[in-house]
Amino acid sequence: MKRRPGFVSATGIVVAVVVLLGAGAVTHLVGPGLFSPGQLSAQTGADSLDPTARAEPLGGVTSHAQLGDDCGACHPAPWTSRTVADACLDCHTGVSDDIQAADGLHGRLEGMRTSPTCTGCHPEHGGPDGPLTALDEASFRSAHDLTGFSLASHRETDSGGGFACADCHPKDWAPFDQAICTDCHAGIDATFMKGHEATYGADCLPCHDGTGRIGADFDHGTTGYALTGKHGDVACKDCHEGAQSARDLRDTPQRCYACHARDDEHDGAYGRQCGDCHSAAGWDEVTFDHKVFPLDHGSDERKATCETCHPAGTDTYTCYGCHAHTRSSVLGKHEGRSLAELKDCIRCHRGGRTEGD
């Protein structure tokens, strides 16, 4: 005959029943609060320092405290595959949309699109006045570029000290007033900032992402348009007039005539390809190679100019009107041909030779 375990006895069974009944009674009287680590936050959207926040209900409530003892609203049953983050996103649909679209702060945070975890930054059960956002400043600085603004160019203040979150977010992490940028940089160079705002406006973020790519040390060669010669002395605003965003800067025309039409002393007579004759070294540095026809053509008394042969622009030329090249004399020397056939003189008289090929 097998002996039963010592703990299986009439006394043991009675004690177990009493304990279970006692636990059930306490749970019934106290409720889920028996297992709660603390009260839920009573903060609402209206309590946030974010000026865009609203106290509109999410999931039927305007604060977590209004959930009362309904633990299941945030904590799925352990035997299901759902997580606390899933319950968060059921209510916070705007955050869910950002994650799906990889947009906004939450959509850019690493890992959010594969395994969202909300409680790492948003703790609960800290009481009615407990904060719903708690960021570790040291660790978050290295990931700040995931918000769309890098801290690479903001490691040290103008006074030589290190930046703290409160320097840019004096009240709370959520809102950001770009006037802080203006005030800080005006303290560094007020004259520059006054002109910069007058030219590009006070909206900093469409152009500046904190990486320092656009600034005093910007290498224009990285755009595919190096600023050589006289272009190196031109102010940014002279080419990027009215630009209000990085896209506007990129979309600035790169063709010479887009900028130089206003001061074209040729009045368009030689076309719009300035680079065919001029270099960025200056307008006087004419580099056009006139191989087809020598530029020294003509006598010492009457040197030819560009307009002599190209009165209507560099894409056409004429020999009429110089020396004996009148229409009647040309027709007389080319019996049996029309003027239309004789328009391309250089085809036969290369280099200005008297006799044709």
C-alpha positions in Angstrom: 0.0 0.0 0.0 1.4 3.4 -1.1 1.8 6.1 1.5 0.3 9.5 0.5 2.4 12.6 0.7 2.6 14.3 4.1 1.1 17.5 2.9 -2.0 15.7 1.6 -3.9 15.5 4.9 -7.2 16.6 6.3 -5.5 19.5 8.0 -3.5 20.5 4.9 -6.7 20.5 2.8 -8.5 22.6 5.3 -5.7 25.1 5.5 -5.5 25.3 1.7 -9.3 25.9 1.4 -9.1 28.6 4.1 -6.3 30.4 2.3 -8.1 30.3 -1.0 -11.3 31.6 0.5 -9.4 34.3 2.3 -7.6 35.4 -0.9 -10.9 35.3 -2.8 -12.6 37.5 -0.2 -9.8 40.0 -0.1 -9.7 40.2 -3.9 -13.5 40.7 -3.9 -13.3 43.4 -1.3 -10.2 45.2 -2.5 -10.4 44.5 -6.2 -7.6 44.5 -8.8 -5.9 47.2 -6.7 -4.5 44.3 -4.6 -2.1 43.6 -7.5 -1.6 47.2 -8.8 1.8 48.8 -8.3 0.1 52.2 -8.0 -2.6 54.5 -9.2 -3.0 55.5 -12.8 -2.2 58.9 -14.2 -5.0 61.5 -14.3 -3.3 63.6 -16.9 -5.3 64.5 -20.0 -4.3 65.8 -23.4 -5.2 69.3 -22.1 -2.6 68.9 -19.4 0.2 68.5 -21.9 2.5 71.4 -22.8 2.2 70.4 -26.4 0.0 73.2 -27.9 -1.5 70.7 -30.4 -2.7 68.3 -27.7 -6.4 68.0 -27.0 -8.5 66.4 -24.3 -10.5 64.4 -26.8 -11.4 60.9 -25.6 -9.3 57.9 -26.7 -10.9 54.5 -26.1 -13.7 56.3 -24.3 -11.6 58.0 -21.7 -9.6 61.2 -21.5 -7.1 59.9 -18.9 -5.8 56.5 -17.8 -7.2 57.1 -14.4 -10.7 56.9 -15.9 -10.1 53.3 -16.7 -10.6 52.6 -13.0 -10.0 48.9 -12.1 -10.2 47.7 -15.7 -6.7 46.2 -15.8 -7.6 44.3 -18.9 -7.9 47.5 -20.9 -4.1 47.7 -20.9 -3.0 44.3 -19.8 -4.1 41.5 -22.1 -4.6 38.0 -20.6 -1.3 36.1 -20.3 -2.6 33.3 -22.4 -3.1 35.5 -25.5 -0.5 36.7 -27.9 -1.4 40.4 -27.5 1.0 42.7 -25.6 0.6 45.9 -23.6 1.8 47.9 -26.7 -1.0 46.4 -28.8 -3.5 47.7 -26.3 -1.8 51.1 -26.3 -2.1 51.4 -30.1 -5.7 50.3 -30.1 -6.4 53.7 -28.4 -3.6 55.8 -29.7 -4.4 55.3 -33.3 -2.5 58.4 -34.5 0.7 56.8 -33.1 -0.2 53.5 -34.8 -0.7 55.3 -38.1 2.8 56.9 -37.8 4.4 53.6 -37.1 2.7 52.0 -40.1 3.7 54.9 -42.3 7.3 55.2 -40.8 6.5 58.9 -40.3 6.5 61.2 -37.3 8.5 60.7 -34.1 7.2 57.2 -33.3 7.4 56.1 -36.9 11.1 56.9 -37.0 12.1 55.4 -33.8 14.2 52.3 -34.3 12.4 49.0 -33.8 8.9 50.5 -33.5 7.7 49.1 -36.8 8.6 45.5 -35.9 8.1 45.2 -32.1 6.6 48.4 -30.6 7.4 48.9 -26.9 5.6 51.9 -25.3 6.4 51.4 -21.6 10.1 52.1 -22.1 9.4 55.8 -22.5 5.9 56.0 -21.1 5.6 54.5 -17.6 2.4 54.2 -15.6 1.1 53.6 -12.1 3.0 56.7 -10.8 -0.1 58.2 -9.3 -2.5 60.8 -10.6 0.2 63.4 -11.2 2.8 60.9 -12.4 4.6 61.8 -15.7 3.5 59.8 -18.7 6.8 60.4 -20.5 10.2 59.6 -19.0 13.2 59.8 -21.3 16.8 58.9 -20.3 18.6 62.0 -21.5 22.0 60.4 -22.0 20.8 57.5 -24.1 18.2 59.4 -26.1 20.8 62.0 -27.3 22.5 59.4 -29.5 19.1 58.5 -31.0 17.9 62.0 -31.4 18.4 61.9 -35.2 15.5 59.4 -35.3 13.2 62.4 -34.5 14.3 64.0 -37.8 16.8 66.4 -36.2 20.4 65.2 -35.4 22.4 66.6 -32.5 25.6 66.2 -34.4 26.1 70.0 -34.7 24.8 70.8 -31.2 27.3 69.1 -29.0 28.7 72.3 -27.4 27.1 75.6 -26.6 28.6 78.9 -27.6 30.0 79.3 -24.1 31.8 76.0 -24.4 29.4 73.9 -22.2 27.5 70.8 -23.2 23.9 71.0 -24.4 21.2 69.8 -22.1 17.7 68.9 -23.3 16.3 71.9 -21.4 18.3 74.2 -23.6 16.0 73.5 -26.5 13.0 72.1 -24.6 12.8 74.3 -21.6 9.3 73.2 -20.6 8.7 69.7 -21.9 10.2 67.4 -24.5 7.1 67.4 -26.8 6.7 71.0 -28.0 9.6 72.8 -29.7 9.5 76.5 -30.3 11.8 77.5 -33.2 12.2 80.9 -31.7 14.7 79.2 -29.4 16.9 78.6 -32.5 16.6 82.3 -33.5 17.4 83.6 -30.0 20.4 81.3 -29.5 21.9 82.0 -32.9 21.2 85.7 -32.7 23.4 85.7 -29.6 26.2 84.2 -31.7 25.8 86.6 -34.6 22.9 89.0 -34.5 23.7 90.7 -37.9 23.8 87.4 -39.7 20.6 86.1 -38.2 18.7 89.3 -39.1 19.7 89.0 -42.7 19.2 85.2 -42.8 15.6 85.5 -41.5 14.9 88.3 -43.9 16.0 86.1 -46.8 14.9 82.6 -45.8 12.2 83.2 -43.1 12.1 82.1 -39.5 11.2 78.4 -40.2 14.5 76.7 -39.6 13.6 73.0 -39.8 12.7 72.7 -43.5 16.4 73.5 -44.3 18.3 72.5 -41.2 18.4 68.9 -39.9 21.1 69.4 -37.2 23.7 67.5 -39.1 25.6 70.7 -40.1 25.4 69.8 -43.8 24.0 73.3 -44.5 26.0 75.9 -42.7 29.1 78.0 -42.9 31.3 75.0 -43.8 28.9 73.6 -46.4 30.8 72.0 -49.3 28.8 73.0 -52.4 30.7 70.5 -54.5 28.7 67.7 -52.9 25.6 69.0 -54.8 27.3 68.4 -58.2 27.7 72.1 -58.7 31.1 73.3 -57.4 31.5 77.0 -56.8 34.6 77.8 -58.7 36.1 81.2 -59.8 33.8 84.2 -59.3 31.0 81.9 -58.1 32.9 81.3 -54.9 32.3 84.9 -53.8 28.6 85.0 -54.5 26.3 85.1 -51.5 23.9 82.1 -51.1 20.8 84.4 -51.3 21.9 85.7 -54.7 21.4 82.3 -56.3 18.8 80.8 -53.8 16.6 83.9 -53.7 13.4 83.2 -51.8 14.3 79.6 -50.9 12.2 78.4 -47.9 13.2 74.8 -47.7 15.9 72.2 -48.6 13.8 71.3 -51.7 13.8 75.0 -52.8 17.6 75.0 -52.4 18.0 71.8 -54.5 15.6 73.1 -57.2 17.6 76.3 -57.9 18.3 76.4 -61.6 21.9 75.5 -62.5 22.0 76.9 -66.0 24.0 80.1 -66.5 21.3 82.0 -68.2 18.9 81.5 -65.4 21.0 83.9 -63.3 22.8 86.0 -66.0 19.9 86.8 -68.3 19.4 90.1 -66.4 23.0 91.3 -67.1 23.5 89.8 -70.6 25.2 92.5 -72.5 24.6 90.5 -75.7 20.8 90.7 -75.2 20.5 87.1 -76.1 22.2 87.5 -79.5 24.7 84.7 -78.8 22.2 82.3 -77.3 22.0 81.0 -73.7 25.0 78.8 -73.5 27.3 81.2 -71.6 29.8 78.4 -70.9 30.6 78.1 -74.7 32.6 81.3 -74.4 33.0 82.2 -70.8 34.3 80.5 -67.7 33.6 81.0 -64.0 36.9 82.9 -63.8 35.1 86.0 -65.1 33.3 87.4 -68.1 36.6 88.7 -69.6 38.0 85.2 -69.6 36.7 84.2 -73.1 37.6 80.6 -73.8 35.7 79.8 -77.0 37.9 77.8 -79.4 37.1 79.2 -82.9 38.8 76.3 -84.8 36.4 76.3 -87.8 37.2 79.9 -88.8 40.2 82.0 -87.6 39.3 84.9 -85.4 42.1 87.0 -87.0 40.2 86.9 -90.3 40.2 90.4 -91.8 42.7 93.2 -92.4 44.5 95.3 -89.8 42.3 98.2 -90.6 39.1 96.3 -90.1 39.3 93.6 -87.4 36.2 91.4 -87.2 34.2 91.3 -84.0 31.7 88.6 -83.0 28.8 90.8 -84.2 30.4 91.1 -87.7 29.7 87.5 -88.5 27.0 86.7 -85.9 24.6 89.7 -86.0 21.7 87.5 -85.0 23.4 85.2 -82.5 26.1 82.6 -82.4 24.0 79.8 -83.8 24.0 81.4 -87.2 26.6 83.4 -89.2 26.8 85.4 -92.4 29.6 86.7 -94.7 27.4 89.4 -96.3 28.2 93.0 -95.5 32.0 92.5 -95.1 34.5 93.5 -97.8 33.0 92.7 -101.2 30.5 90.1 -99.8 27.3 91.7 -101.0 24.5 89.6 -102.2 25.0 90.7 -105.8 28.8 90.1 -105.8 28.3 86.7 -104.3 25.7 85.7 -106.9 28.0 87.1 -109.6 30.8 84.8 -108.6 28.7 81.8 -108.2 26.8 81.7 -111.5 23.9 79.3 -111.6 23.3 79.2 -107.8 20.7 80.9 -105.6 21.5 82.8 -102.4 19.8 80.0 -100.5 22.4 77.6 -101.7 25.2 80.0 -100.8 24.3 80.6 -97.1 26.9 78.2 -95.7 30.1 79.8 -97.1 32.5 78.0 -94.8 31.4 74.7 -96.4 33.6 75.6 -99.3 35.8 78.4 -98.0 37.1 76.9 -94.8 39.4 79.4 -93.0 38.4 82.2 -95.3 40.2 80.9 -98.4 39.4 82.8 -101.6 39.0 79.7 -103.7 36.7 76.8 -102.8 37.6 73.2 -102.3 
